[in-house]
Amino acid sequence: MTALARQRWRMLGEILLSKNLQSSCDHEDISVMRFKTFGLYVRSSLPSSDHDDGTWCKIEFPSFEDNQSNIVSLDIRLCSTKIDYADLIGFNNTGNTCIWPSEEVLAFYCLKEKEIFENKSVCELGGGMTCLAGLSVNLNAILRAKNNEHSWLCSIESRVLIWTRQLNDPLLKERFDFIISADCFFFEDLHHDLCHTIYYMLKDSALNFAPYRSKSLNRFISIAETYPFECSVFEHYDEDVFNKHLQAKQINKHYSSDLHHPILVILRKRQKSDQ
């Protein structure tokens, strides 16, 4: 076992004993969570109920409407940093306790490229507790309406969806024009299941943001091309995000391009006529 592996096992032990994910902050030199944000949004705390052990936050992005310098905001809830052993069994819960950089970039991208989602059905896979990007797509509809109503203009449905090669729900077959996801490639045992789930539910294109992370992204693409998807990979897809990436490389000792720089992977579903 390498020294790094021993350090990470020690960190896991400390988290389990304290039952608090905040313990990972004491190990920022080895934790993947050591880099937390590109600074594309402003986050502020909101009052929480005494009966709610989660954390409510206001997330504010710049408005990309023409000739406007306003901000757009969403109120989101993050789960408690307190964990139990049961939290480590079954579903991966890492997306429930924080906003990962890939989710931040995906939400930013959806707000900035809002025209492509107009009058389209969109599904965010693996959105965790916040589904920040999925809500940002809906927020675009509110901005287009240019009113001050605090109600969603599109229907929103949330559900637990198992990624599986056995997915065969007629209500989901080719239901969505776009599928979006952030940081969903790291669990390589589920690459085939994720590909099938996307292919089954998709009409057109899937936008996925994830870091290379020891070539796990490349291995996902190799599998996706067999489904078959037409795969396009972009490292430089937005000037603002790329500049934040270069800045982080220069000034943040905890930043790793391999672990933290989200790469845009576009999957276009090949139709039979394309094959």
Disulfide bonds with the S-S distance in Angstrom:
none
